[in-house]
């Protein structure tokens, strides 16, 4: 795992997107296509903004999966991650090879997981863009996260800290409005990605960053598992890196 620290979230967004751009292009050049995972939330604003404006990516050769979606939520809801990615990615890049959205409002969430699991098993992931939650979660794998399941997508319970973060970022008006369950990509599935680009700006993430990057690997700090990945780069700004040892304050 590599860690890069930048002076601002804007610079973080430029550099992380450049990394993703290079890796996507390399995959297309090597095998004719690229399978990617995109994260959502406020931490990804700058990265996605820069990635979709990158020149020379043949998006018609890119297959996209996303990390998670709330159970029971329509894709028209302001907090829907499908809506987020449609507006910030799909509508910006035009026709991609395929987009595999999680249908959070599917009648049977277990069947929806099975559907997605069959698809992603046929598409080894080349590049995953992820973040770290205020509670240290990776995707919606809140602590204590399941480090053992082999299933690519699973139904998870959202803890109080996670739900408070979603409200705090402005996606919901009240805490009660935040769903209690989600369909999430599992930890093991994320780790199968050829490369992982983790973007984590903002002071409110500093404690989680310290625990996950400098502490022991533990499912109590789910994103700490990124320490074990051979090709993972974590992009921080000065605020999110402020509690790390050896970082200039």
Secondary structure, 3 states (H helix, E strand, C coil): CEEEEECCHHHHHHHHHHHHHHHHHHHHHHHCCEEEEECCCHHHHHHHHHHHCCCCCCHHHEEEEECEEECCCCCCCCCCHHHHHHHHHHHHHCCCCEEECCCCCCCCHHHHHHHHHHHHCCCCCCEEEECCCCCCCECCECCCCCCCCCCCEEEEECCHHHHHHHHHCCCCCCHHHCCCEEEEECHHHHHCCCEEEEEECCHHHHHHHHHHHHCCCECCEHHHHHHHCCCEEEEEECCCCCCCCCCCC
